[in-house]
Amino acid sequence: MKMSKILLMAAVISSLFSVSSFAQSNAKLVKEGKKIFLSKKLGNCLACHNIAGMKVPQAGALGPKLAHLSSYPTSFLYNKIYNPYTTNPVSQMPPFGKNAILSNQQIKAVVAFLKTIK
């Protein structure tokens, strides 16, 4: 009985460390995604979008105001950035992944940032 409690405690402690390292790596991804989102040289997302509740100078109004994205499926956001024409054939948004404007990792970073938008 004592051995099972020890193994259970070891599993719990191990999972805490893995959750902590995931949170740290996710925080880095979110930070990188925000940098890409705000950069005119990378995503240039602010040319068209504004973020609800975030005061950003010179945010655009051509695209929709971004809000409640934390509730969207990750795959939907990724695909929307990779090639927006799959869900909206008349979208003005460039296909960032399909045209290799952003790499797979950069799109994942932007998605991580978008998932923080409440």
C-alpha positions as CSV (number, residue, x, y, z in Angstrom):
1,M,0.0,0.0,0.0
2,K,2.8,2.4,0.8
3,M,4.5,1.7,-2.5
4,S,1.3,2.7,-4.4
5,K,1.1,6.0,-2.5
6,I,4.7,6.7,-3.3
7,L,4.1,5.9,-7.0
8,L,1.0,8.1,-7.0
9,M,2.9,11.0,-5.4
10,A,5.8,10.6,-7.9
11,A,3.3,10.7,-10.8
12,V,1.6,13.8,-9.4
13,I,4.9,15.6,-8.9
14,S,6.1,14.6,-12.4
15,S,2.9,15.9,-14.0
16,L,3.3,19.2,-12.2
17,F,6.8,19.7,-13.7
18,S,5.6,18.8,-17.2
19,V,2.6,21.2,-16.8
20,S,5.0,23.9,-15.6
21,S,7.4,23.4,-18.6
22,F,4.4,23.4,-21.0
23,A,3.2,26.7,-19.5
24,Q,6.7,28.2,-19.9
25,S,7.0,27.1,-23.5
26,N,3.5,28.2,-24.2
27,A,4.3,31.6,-22.7
28,K,7.2,31.9,-25.0
29,L,5.0,31.0,-28.0
30,V,2.4,33.6,-27.0
31,K,5.1,36.2,-26.7
32,E,6.5,35.3,-30.1
33,G,3.0,35.3,-31.6
34,K,2.3,38.8,-30.2
35,K,5.5,40.0,-31.7
36,I,4.6,38.7,-35.1
37,F,1.1,40.0,-34.8
38,L,2.3,43.5,-33.9
39,S,5.2,43.6,-36.4
40,K,4.8,45.4,-39.7
41,K,7.6,43.3,-41.1
42,L,6.1,39.9,-40.3
43,G,2.4,39.4,-40.0
44,N,1.3,43.0,-40.3
45,C,-2.0,41.9,-38.8
46,L,-2.6,45.4,-37.4
47,A,-2.9,46.7,-41.0
48,C,-6.4,45.2,-41.0
49,H,-7.3,44.1,-37.5
50,N,-7.9,45.7,-34.1
51,I,-8.1,43.7,-30.8
52,A,-11.0,44.3,-28.5
53,G,-9.8,45.9,-25.3
54,M,-6.2,46.4,-26.4
55,K,-5.1,49.9,-27.1
56,V,-2.9,49.6,-30.2
57,P,-2.0,52.7,-32.2
58,Q,-2.9,52.6,-35.9
59,A,-4.9,49.4,-35.8
60,G,-6.8,48.8,-38.9
61,A,-10.6,48.4,-39.5
62,L,-10.6,46.5,-42.8
63,G,-10.7,43.1,-41.1
64,P,-13.0,42.1,-38.2
65,K,-12.2,43.3,-34.7
66,L,-10.7,40.4,-32.9
67,A,-12.6,39.3,-29.8
68,H,-13.4,36.0,-28.0
69,L,-10.8,34.1,-29.9
70,S,-9.9,32.1,-26.8
71,S,-13.0,30.0,-27.4
72,Y,-12.2,29.2,-31.1
73,P,-10.7,25.8,-31.9
74,T,-6.9,26.0,-32.5
75,S,-7.2,24.2,-35.8
76,F,-9.8,26.8,-37.1
77,L,-7.5,29.7,-36.2
78,Y,-4.5,28.0,-37.7
79,N,-6.3,27.2,-41.0
80,K,-7.7,30.7,-41.2
81,I,-4.2,32.2,-41.1
82,Y,-2.7,29.5,-43.3
83,N,-5.3,30.0,-46.1
84,P,-8.4,32.1,-45.3
85,Y,-9.9,31.3,-48.7
86,T,-10.9,27.9,-47.6
87,T,-13.7,29.4,-45.4
88,N,-14.1,32.7,-47.2
89,P,-13.3,32.8,-50.9
90,V,-13.5,36.6,-51.1
91,S,-11.3,37.3,-48.0
92,Q,-8.9,40.2,-48.2
93,M,-6.5,38.4,-45.9
94,P,-3.5,37.0,-47.5
95,P,-2.8,33.2,-47.2
96,F,0.1,33.5,-44.9
97,G,1.0,29.8,-44.8
98,K,0.1,28.9,-48.4
99,N,2.2,31.7,-49.8
100,A,5.0,31.1,-47.3
101,I,4.7,34.6,-45.8
102,L,4.9,33.0,-42.3
103,S,6.4,29.6,-41.4
104,N,4.4,26.8,-39.7
105,Q,6.0,27.7,-36.4
106,Q,5.2,31.4,-36.8
107,I,1.6,30.6,-37.5
108,K,1.4,28.4,-34.4
109,A,2.9,31.3,-32.4
110,V,0.3,33.7,-33.7
111,V,-2.5,31.2,-32.9
112,A,-1.1,30.9,-29.4
113,F,-1.3,34.7,-29.0
114,L,-4.8,34.8,-30.6
115,K,-6.0,32.2,-28.1
116,T,-5.3,34.7,-25.3
117,I,-7.8,37.1,-26.6
118,K,-11.0,37.0,-24.5
